[in-house]
Amino acid sequence: MGKYLISNLVKKNIMKIADLYIRVSTDEQADKGYSQRDQEERLMRYCELKGYTVRNIYIEDYSAKTFNRPQWTKLIAGLRKQRNNKYTTLLLFTKWDRFSRNISQAYQTIDLLNTLRVEPQGIEQPLDLSVPENKMMLAFYLAAPEVENDRRALNVFHGMRRAKKEGRWMGTAPLGYTNQIGEDKRKFIAIHEVEGAILRWAFQQIVDNNFNTEQIWKMVRQKAAGYPRFSKNNFWVAIRNPLYCGKIFIPPFKDENGHFVRGQHEALIPEMLFNEAQQVLDGRKRVIKPKIVSMENLPLRGFLKCPQCGRMLTGSASKGKMGNYYYYYHCSGECKVRFKAENTNKVFVEQLSELIPKPGMIEVYILSVVEDFKNQTKKQDSERRQIISQLEQLNTRMQNARIQKVDGLLDDDDFQMLKQDTNAKIEKLEAELGNLSDKHKEINFLLEKGLKKLLGLDLRYVNGTVEEKREIVSSMFPENLVFDGVQHRTPRLNSAVVLIYQKNSELEGIKKGTNPFELDLSQEVTQLRLELRTHRLRVCCSTN
């Protein structure tokens, strides 16, 4: 009935039909005070004064950069259904910037509306498009919003680029960080306690090279249960992002090359650790340690060699008659060597406990290493002084350049080239100085913290996770172990462990200056091995 009345009114030219289009975006509503209710009131009042009948009202909360908007799509779909209508309808909006902020798409859409017998009109910027001269005003009304958008976008771009150059992270905090607001109302990113610890552990695992990256991701996923930001894609992006070592990348723009700046945020890991991780990921670091995932009952899998054929022993579980599982280390060769995992692991722990240093050995070793370290780092101290001197010269150079620029003796182009060259040299020297400082810093504390863990080595091994157990084995025994069913043997121990027990032997009465490992072996010696039996390592030699 309503459609019939509207149709009769149009036929008698008593009134026209109008569709109202109301659009606002969130930033415009905040900046300029636009509101949907205000636009609707003005449009309804205009239709009332003109005697237009309002058919539909479309309210949009979307950007006008494109016409790919939900309500606009709905509007066009409705107009297409009525394209056979012989009478022109009106599409009313307050201003042309409510219609579009893209001049090229705006002209195409106006042509589309004309084919649908729809006349678009801004009630506060009315135009009679049948007059050719009004097309100039239409071009201005359509171009002005786009120019305003482009200028705003350019200002935002330069503002964000300037903030990045100052070392500030822009946008949502990456994985491992959280967005914070300081007392001065400035936004910054801080390390997320849980996410940061997981990522720090992941970087260390990559550098340790015990597992491949896919295996590390699986372990990270287990640790990060309940933290949805730890997706696989976010993880792969994170381990490649220099942000975590305190750097922010400035992409190239026009004549300016891309470069890194020091970020204002706290670094999650040292730069040296990040660089080593990248070498492992790029395949530039030689793989030494076996990348094997072991079960809880088979922690020595990947470290044991067959005593008969020399192949690596693998491990697996066998199901007994009663349904229980029994674990074995076994050889995949023809020799069919097999050892019960429970007994093999038990013997290893017993022999490991025999390697615990006696009281006082750690302190003696630390004093010895620190003294030797000081002698070997004299060259580094000299290099450090040279780098500091070069940095002072470069800073003086920049200071003089600024003075010359202010006095008009140096033009802008030359100053920028000088500044870029000097800053690059300063950054390189600071990185070299940082590496030297890291090696020279708190050597006593680091040694004491690391070596005192040897005092409870057997308990740390028994109570540790599979990863921790494998770290202990790989750090103490550079070469594989051979188990003969009674005891474990290895051709070589970690050099630091050997030195600790060397000091231990000296204190027990061995003549000073005699090294129990420096043996004058004849040419007939074919094999040298170390048996992990007593508190003192026993060297066994077999001859032909």
C-alpha positions as CSV (number, residue, x, y, z in Angstrom):
1,M,0.0,0.0,0.0
2,G,2.9,2.4,1.0
3,K,4.7,1.7,-2.3
4,Y,1.5,2.4,-4.3
5,L,1.0,5.8,-2.5
6,I,4.6,6.8,-3.1
7,S,4.4,5.8,-6.8
8,N,1.2,7.9,-7.2
9,L,2.7,10.9,-5.5
10,V,5.8,10.7,-7.8
11,K,3.6,10.4,-10.9
12,K,1.8,13.5,-9.9
13,N,5.2,15.3,-9.3
14,I,4.0,16.2,-5.8
15,M,7.3,15.1,-4.2
16,K,10.5,13.3,-4.9
17,I,12.0,10.2,-3.2
18,A,15.3,10.5,-1.4
19,D,17.7,8.0,0.1
20,L,19.9,9.5,2.9
21,Y,23.5,8.5,3.3
22,I,25.2,9.3,6.6
23,R,28.9,8.5,7.0
24,V,31.4,9.1,9.8
25,S,34.8,7.6,10.7
26,T,36.1,7.3,14.2
27,D,38.9,9.7,13.8
28,E,36.7,12.3,12.1
29,Q,34.1,12.1,14.8
30,A,36.8,12.7,17.5
31,D,38.7,15.5,15.6
32,K,35.9,17.5,14.0
33,G,32.8,16.8,16.1
34,Y,30.9,15.0,13.3
35,S,28.1,12.7,14.6
36,Q,25.6,10.5,12.9
37,R,22.7,12.0,14.8
38,D,23.7,15.6,13.7
39,Q,23.9,14.6,10.0
40,E,20.6,12.7,10.2
41,E,18.8,15.7,11.7
42,R,20.1,18.1,9.1
43,L,19.2,15.8,6.2
44,M,15.7,15.1,7.6
45,R,15.1,18.9,8.1
46,Y,16.2,19.5,4.5
47,C,13.9,16.9,3.1
48,E,11.0,18.3,5.1
49,L,11.6,21.8,3.8
50,K,11.9,20.5,0.2
51,G,9.0,18.1,0.5
52,Y,11.0,15.0,-0.3
53,T,9.9,11.6,0.9
54,V,12.7,9.7,2.7
55,R,12.8,6.1,1.6
56,N,15.9,4.6,3.2
57,I,18.5,5.8,5.6
58,Y,22.0,4.3,5.4
59,I,24.3,5.0,8.3
60,E,28.0,4.1,7.8
61,D,31.0,4.1,10.2
62,Y,33.7,3.6,7.7
63,S,36.6,5.4,5.9
64,A,35.8,7.1,2.5
65,K,39.1,6.2,0.9
66,T,37.3,3.5,-1.1
67,F,33.7,2.6,-1.8
68,N,34.2,-0.9,-0.4
69,R,32.0,-0.1,2.5
70,P,29.2,-2.4,4.0
71,Q,26.3,0.1,3.9
72,W,27.3,1.5,0.6
73,T,27.4,-1.9,-0.9
74,K,23.9,-2.5,0.5
75,L,22.7,0.8,-0.9
76,I,24.0,0.0,-4.5
77,A,22.4,-3.4,-4.3
78,G,19.0,-1.9,-3.4
79,L,19.3,0.7,-6.3
80,R,20.1,-2.1,-8.8
81,K,16.9,-3.8,-7.9
82,Q,15.0,-0.6,-8.9
83,R,17.0,0.3,-12.0
84,N,13.9,0.0,-14.2
85,N,12.3,2.8,-12.3
86,K,11.4,5.6,-14.7
87,Y,11.8,8.4,-12.1
88,T,15.0,9.9,-10.9
89,T,15.6,9.5,-7.1
90,L,17.9,11.5,-4.9
91,L,20.9,10.3,-2.9
92,L,21.5,13.0,-0.2
93,F,24.4,13.5,2.1
94,T,25.6,16.6,4.0
95,K,28.9,17.3,2.1
96,W,30.8,15.7,-0.7
97,D,33.5,14.5,1.7
98,R,30.8,12.3,3.2
99,F,30.4,10.8,-0.2
100,S,34.0,10.1,-1.1
101,R,37.7,11.0,-0.4
102,N,39.0,9.4,-3.6
103,I,38.4,11.6,-6.7
104,S,39.0,8.9,-9.3
105,Q,36.6,6.4,-7.7
106,A,34.1,9.2,-7.0
107,Y,33.7,10.0,-10.7
108,Q,33.3,6.3,-11.6
109,T,30.6,6.0,-8.9
110,I,28.8,9.1,-10.1
111,D,28.6,7.6,-13.6
112,L,27.2,4.3,-12.0
113,L,24.6,6.3,-10.1
114,N,23.5,8.1,-13.3
115,T,22.9,4.8,-15.1
116,L,20.7,3.8,-12.1
117,R,18.8,7.1,-12.5
118,V,20.1,8.4,-9.1
119,E,21.2,12.0,-8.6
120,P,23.8,12.4,-5.8
121,Q,23.7,15.7,-4.0
122,G,25.4,17.4,-1.0
123,I,22.8,19.6,0.8
124,E,25.5,22.0,2.1
125,Q,27.4,22.0,-1.2
126,P,24.6,21.9,-3.8
127,L,25.5,21.5,-7.4
128,D,23.4,21.5,-10.6
129,L,25.5,19.1,-12.7
130,S,23.5,19.9,-15.8
131,V,25.4,23.2,-15.8
132,P,28.9,22.5,-17.3
133,E,30.7,25.1,-15.2
134,N,29.5,23.4,-12.0
135,K,31.8,20.4,-12.9
136,M,34.7,22.6,-11.9
137,M,33.2,23.1,-8.4
138,L,32.5,19.3,-8.3
139,A,36.2,18.6,-9.0
140,F,37.2,21.0,-6.2
141,Y,34.7,19.4,-3.7
142,L,36.0,15.9,-4.5
143,A,39.7,16.8,-4.7
144,A,39.8,18.8,-1.4
145,P,39.0,15.8,0.9
146,E,41.5,13.6,-0.9
147,V,44.2,16.2,-0.6
148,E,43.4,16.5,3.1
149,N,43.6,12.8,3.6
150,D,46.9,12.6,1.7
151,R,48.4,15.4,3.8
152,R,47.2,13.8,7.0
153,A,48.7,10.5,6.0
154,L,52.0,12.1,5.0
155,N,52.2,13.9,8.3
156,V,51.5,10.7,10.2
157,F,54.2,8.9,8.1
158,H,56.8,11.5,8.8
159,G,55.8,11.7,12.5
160,M,56.1,7.9,12.9
161,R,59.5,7.9,11.0
162,R,60.8,10.7,13.2
163,A,59.7,8.7,16.3
164,K,61.4,5.6,15.0
165,K,64.6,7.5,14.5
166,E,64.4,8.5,18.2
167,G,64.3,4.8,19.0
168,R,60.6,4.6,19.9
169,W,58.6,1.5,18.9
170,M,55.3,2.5,17.1
171,G,52.2,0.4,17.2
172,T,51.2,-2.7,19.1
173,A,53.9,-4.2,21.2
174,P,55.5,-7.3,19.5
175,L,55.6,-10.7,21.0
176,G,57.5,-10.7,24.4
177,Y,56.6,-7.0,25.1
178,T,53.6,-5.1,26.4
179,N,52.4,-1.6,25.7
180,Q,52.8,0.8,28.7
181,I,52.2,4.5,29.5
182,G,54.7,6.4,31.6
183,E,54.2,9.0,34.2
184,D,54.8,11.7,31.5
185,K,51.9,10.1,29.4
186,R,54.4,8.9,26.8
187,K,53.8,5.4,25.4
188,F,56.5,2.8,25.5
189,I,57.0,-1.0,25.4
190,A,58.2,-3.1,28.3
191,I,59.2,-6.7,28.6
192,H,56.3,-9.1,29.3
193,E,57.4,-11.2,32.2
194,V,56.2,-14.5,30.9
195,E,56.4,-14.0,27.1
196,G,59.8,-12.4,27.4
197,A,61.2,-15.3,29.5
198,I,60.0,-17.8,26.9
199,L,61.5,-15.9,24.0
200,R,64.8,-15.5,25.8
201,W,64.9,-19.2,26.4
202,A,64.1,-19.9,22.7
203,F,67.0,-17.6,21.5
204,Q,69.4,-19.5,23.9
205,Q,68.2,-22.8,22.6
206,I,68.8,-21.7,19.0
207,V,72.4,-20.7,19.9
208,D,73.0,-23.9,21.9
209,N,72.1,-25.7,18.7
210,N,70.9,-28.9,20.5
211,F,67.6,-28.9,18.6
212,N,66.4,-27.7,15.2
213,T,64.1,-24.7,15.0
214,E,61.0,-26.8,14.5
215,Q,61.7,-28.8,17.6
216,I,62.3,-25.6,19.5
217,W,59.0,-24.2,18.3
218,K,57.2,-27.3,19.6
219,M,58.8,-26.8,23.1
220,V,57.9,-23.1,23.0
221,R,54.3,-23.9,22.2
222,Q,54.2,-26.2,25.3
223,K,55.7,-23.5,27.5
224,A,53.4,-20.8,26.1
225,A,50.2,-22.7,26.7
226,G,47.5,-20.1,27.5
227,Y,49.3,-17.2,25.7
228,P,47.5,-16.9,22.3
229,R,50.0,-14.5,20.8
230,F,52.5,-17.4,20.5
231,S,51.4,-18.4,17.0
232,K,53.9,-20.1,14.7
233,N,54.1,-17.1,12.4
234,N,54.7,-14.7,15.3
235,F,57.5,-16.9,16.6
236,W,59.3,-17.1,13.3
237,V,59.0,-13.3,12.9
238,A,60.3,-12.8,16.5
239,I,63.5,-14.8,16.2
240,R,64.5,-12.7,13.1
241,N,63.5,-9.3,14.6
242,P,66.5,-7.2,15.8
243,L,64.1,-5.3,18.1
244,Y,64.9,-8.0,20.7
245,C,68.5,-6.9,20.9
246,G,67.6,-3.3,21.3
247,K,67.6,-2.1,17.7
248,I,64.9,-0.6,15.5
249,F,65.1,-0.7,11.7
250,I,64.5,2.5,9.7
251,P,63.4,1.5,6.2
252,P,64.8,3.4,3.2
253,F,62.9,6.5,2.0
254,K,63.7,8.5,-1.1
255,D,67.5,9.3,-0.9
256,E,67.9,8.0,2.6
257,N,69.2,4.5,3.0
258,G,67.8,2.0,5.5
259,H,69.6,1.8,8.8
260,F,69.3,0.7,12.4
261,V,69.0,2.9,15.5
262,R,69.3,2.1,19.1
263,G,65.8,1.7,20.6
264,Q,64.6,3.4,23.8
265,H,63.1,0.1,25.0
266,E,64.9,-2.5,27.1
267,A,66.6,-5.2,25.1
268,L,65.4,-8.7,25.7
269,I,68.7,-10.4,24.8
270,P,72.3,-9.1,24.2
271,E,73.2,-8.2,20.7
272,M,75.9,-10.9,20.6
273,L,73.4,-13.6,21.4
274,F,71.0,-12.3,18.7
275,N,73.8,-12.3,16.1
276,E,74.8,-15.8,17.0
277,A,71.2,-17.0,16.7
278,Q,71.0,-15.5,13.2
279,Q,74.2,-17.3,12.2
280,V,72.6,-20.6,13.3
281,L,69.4,-19.8,11.5
282,D,71.2,-18.8,8.3
283,G,73.3,-22.0,8.4
284,R,76.6,-20.2,8.7
285,K,77.4,-21.7,12.1
286,R,78.8,-25.3,11.9
287,V,76.5,-27.8,13.6
288,I,78.4,-29.8,16.2
289,K,75.9,-31.1,18.7
290,P,73.3,-33.8,17.8
291,K,69.8,-32.5,17.2
292,I,67.8,-35.2,18.8
293,V,64.7,-35.1,20.9
294,S,65.0,-37.6,23.7
295,M,62.3,-39.2,25.8
296,E,62.3,-38.7,29.6
297,N,63.6,-42.3,30.1
298,L,66.3,-42.0,27.4
299,P,68.3,-38.8,28.2
300,L,71.6,-40.3,26.8
301,R,70.1,-41.0,23.4
302,G,72.4,-39.4,20.8
303,F,75.5,-39.5,23.1
304,L,76.2,-43.2,23.3
305,K,78.2,-45.2,20.8
306,C,78.1,-49.0,20.3
307,P,81.1,-50.7,22.0
308,Q,81.3,-53.2,19.2
309,C,80.6,-51.5,15.9
310,G,81.0,-47.9,16.9
311,R,77.6,-46.8,15.6
312,M,75.4,-44.4,17.6
313,L,73.0,-46.2,19.9
314,T,69.3,-45.3,19.5
315,G,66.6,-45.9,22.1
316,S,63.1,-47.2,22.3
317,A,60.5,-48.7,24.5
318,S,59.4,-52.4,24.5
319,K,56.1,-53.5,25.9
320,G,56.2,-56.5,28.3
321,K,53.7,-59.3,28.8
322,M,52.0,-57.4,31.7
323,G,51.6,-54.3,29.6
324,N,54.5,-52.4,31.1
325,Y,57.0,-50.6,29.0
326,Y,60.7,-51.2,29.3
327,Y,63.2,-48.8,27.8
328,Y,66.5,-49.8,26.1
329,Y,69.5,-48.3,24.4
330,H,70.3,-50.5,21.4
331,C,72.3,-50.6,18.2
332,S,70.6,-50.7,14.8
333,G,73.5,-52.6,13.3
334,E,74.1,-56.3,13.0
335,C,75.8,-56.6,16.4
336,K,72.4,-56.2,18.1
337,V,73.9,-54.7,21.3
338,R,71.3,-53.7,23.8
339,F,71.4,-52.2,27.3
340,K,68.6,-51.6,29.8
341,A,68.1,-47.8,29.9
342,E,67.4,-47.9,33.7
343,N,70.8,-49.5,34.5
344,T,72.7,-47.4,31.9
345,N,71.2,-44.1,33.3
346,K,71.9,-45.2,36.9
347,V,75.6,-46.0,36.2
348,F,76.0,-42.7,34.4
349,V,74.6,-40.8,37.5
350,E,76.9,-42.7,39.8
351,Q,80.0,-41.9,37.7
352,L,78.8,-38.3,37.3
353,S,78.7,-37.9,41.1
354,E,82.3,-39.0,41.3
355,L,83.2,-35.9,39.2
356,I,82.0,-33.5,41.9
357,P,85.0,-31.3,43.0
358,K,86.2,-31.4,46.5
359,P,85.6,-28.3,48.7
360,G,87.9,-25.4,47.7
361,M,88.6,-26.6,44.2
362,I,86.2,-24.2,42.6
363,E,87.8,-21.2,44.3
364,V,91.3,-22.3,43.3
365,Y,90.2,-22.7,39.7
366,I,88.5,-19.3,39.6
367,L,91.7,-17.6,40.9
368,S,93.8,-19.4,38.3
369,V,91.4,-18.6,35.4
370,V,91.1,-14.9,36.4
371,E,94.9,-14.5,36.6
372,D,95.3,-16.1,33.1
373,F,92.4,-14.1,31.8
374,K,94.0,-10.8,32.8
375,N,97.2,-11.8,31.1
376,Q,95.4,-12.7,27.9
377,T,93.2,-9.6,27.8
378,K,96.0,-7.0,27.9
379,K,95.6,-6.8,24.2
380,Q,91.9,-6.3,24.5
381,D,92.4,-3.5,27.0
382,S,94.7,-1.8,24.5
383,E,92.1,-2.2,21.8
384,R,89.5,-0.8,24.1
385,R,91.5,2.3,24.8
386,Q,92.1,2.8,21.1
387,I,88.4,2.5,20.3
388,I,87.5,5.0,23.1
389,S,90.1,7.4,21.6
390,Q,88.6,7.1,18.1
391,L,85.1,7.7,19.5
392,E,86.2,10.9,21.2
393,Q,87.8,12.1,17.9
394,L,84.6,11.3,16.0
395,N,82.4,13.1,18.5
396,T,84.7,16.1,18.4
397,R,84.5,16.0,14.6
398,M,80.7,16.1,14.8
399,Q,80.7,19.0,17.3
400,N,83.0,21.0,15.0
401,A,80.8,20.3,12.0
402,R,77.7,21.6,13.9
403,I,79.6,24.8,14.7
404,Q,80.6,25.3,11.1
405,K,77.0,24.7,9.9
406,V,75.7,27.3,12.4
407,D,78.4,29.8,11.2
408,G,77.5,29.1,7.6
409,L,80.8,27.5,6.7
410,L,79.2,24.2,5.9
411,D,76.1,23.7,3.7
412,D,73.3,21.3,4.5
413,D,74.2,18.6,2.0
414,D,77.8,18.4,3.1
415,F,76.7,18.4,6.8
416,Q,74.2,15.5,6.2
417,M,76.8,13.4,4.4
418,L,79.4,14.1,7.1
419,K,76.8,13.3,9.8
420,Q,75.7,10.0,8.2
421,D,79.3,8.9,7.7
422,T,80.4,9.8,11.2
423,N,77.3,8.2,12.8
424,A,78.0,4.9,10.9
425,K,81.6,4.8,12.2
426,I,80.4,5.6,15.7
427,E,77.8,2.8,15.7
428,K,80.4,0.4,14.4
429,L,83.0,1.3,17.0
430,E,80.4,1.2,19.8
431,A,79.4,-2.3,18.7
432,E,83.1,-3.4,18.9
433,L,83.5,-1.7,22.3
434,G,80.4,-3.5,23.5
435,N,81.8,-6.8,22.5
436,L,85.0,-6.1,24.3
437,S,83.2,-4.9,27.4
438,D,80.9,-8.0,27.5
439,K,84.0,-10.3,27.4
440,H,85.7,-8.3,30.2
441,K,82.7,-7.7,32.5
442,E,82.2,-9.5,35.8
443,I,84.4,-12.4,35.0
444,N,84.7,-13.4,38.7
445,F,80.9,-13.3,39.2
446,L,80.2,-15.3,36.0
447,L,82.8,-18.0,36.8
448,E,81.6,-18.4,40.3
449,K,77.9,-18.5,39.3
450,G,78.6,-21.1,36.6
451,L,81.2,-23.3,38.2
452,K,79.5,-23.6,41.6
453,K,76.7,-25.5,39.8
454,L,79.2,-28.4,39.6
455,L,79.0,-28.9,43.4
456,G,75.5,-30.4,43.0
457,L,76.0,-31.7,39.5
458,D,74.5,-35.2,40.1
459,L,71.4,-33.7,41.8
460,R,70.9,-31.1,39.0
461,Y,71.1,-33.9,36.5
462,V,68.6,-36.2,38.3
463,N,66.1,-33.4,38.9
464,G,66.5,-31.6,35.6
465,T,64.4,-31.8,32.5
466,V,65.5,-33.7,29.4
467,E,66.8,-30.5,27.9
468,E,68.8,-29.7,31.1
469,K,70.2,-33.2,31.2
470,R,71.3,-33.1,27.6
471,E,73.0,-29.7,28.3
472,I,75.0,-31.2,31.1
473,V,76.1,-34.2,29.1
474,S,77.0,-32.1,26.0
475,S,78.9,-29.5,28.0
476,M,81.0,-31.9,30.0
477,F,81.7,-34.5,27.3
478,P,82.6,-33.0,23.9
479,E,82.8,-36.5,22.4
480,N,80.5,-39.5,22.6
481,L,80.3,-41.9,25.5
482,V,80.9,-45.7,25.2
483,F,79.1,-48.0,27.6
484,D,80.2,-51.6,27.9
485,G,77.5,-52.7,30.4
486,V,79.6,-51.8,33.5
487,Q,80.9,-48.3,33.0
488,H,81.0,-45.3,30.7
489,R,84.1,-44.2,28.9
490,T,85.0,-41.1,26.8
491,P,88.1,-40.1,24.8
492,R,88.0,-36.6,26.1
493,L,86.5,-34.4,28.8
494,N,85.7,-30.7,28.7
495,S,89.0,-28.8,29.1
496,A,87.7,-26.7,32.0
497,V,86.7,-29.9,33.9
498,V,90.1,-31.4,33.3
499,L,91.8,-28.3,34.7
500,I,89.7,-28.3,37.8
501,Y,90.7,-31.9,38.5
502,Q,94.3,-31.1,37.6
503,K,94.2,-28.5,40.4
504,N,92.6,-31.1,42.6
505,S,95.4,-33.5,42.0
506,E,98.1,-30.8,42.7
507,L,96.6,-30.1,46.1
508,E,96.5,-33.8,46.9
509,G,100.4,-34.0,46.6
510,I,101.4,-34.3,43.0
511,K,104.6,-32.6,42.3
512,K,104.1,-29.0,41.3
513,G,104.5,-28.4,37.6
514,T,103.6,-31.9,36.6
515,N,100.5,-32.4,34.5
516,P,99.0,-35.9,34.9
517,F,97.5,-35.6,31.4
518,E,100.7,-34.7,29.6
519,L,102.0,-38.3,29.0
520,D,104.9,-39.3,26.8
521,L,103.2,-42.0,24.9
522,S,105.1,-44.3,22.5
523,Q,104.2,-44.6,18.8
524,E,102.7,-48.0,19.6
525,V,99.8,-46.5,21.5
526,T,96.6,-46.9,19.6
527,Q,93.9,-45.6,21.9
528,L,93.6,-43.2,24.8
529,R,90.5,-43.1,27.0
530,L,89.3,-41.7,30.3
531,E,87.3,-43.9,32.7
532,L,84.9,-42.0,35.0
533,R,85.7,-44.2,38.0
534,T,87.1,-42.2,41.0
535,H,87.5,-38.7,42.2
536,R,90.7,-38.6,40.2
537,L,90.5,-39.3,36.5
538,R,92.3,-42.4,35.5
539,V,94.1,-42.4,32.1
540,C,94.2,-45.8,30.4
541,C,96.4,-46.6,27.4
542,S,96.2,-49.7,25.3
543,T,99.1,-50.8,23.0
544,N,99.5,-53.3,20.3
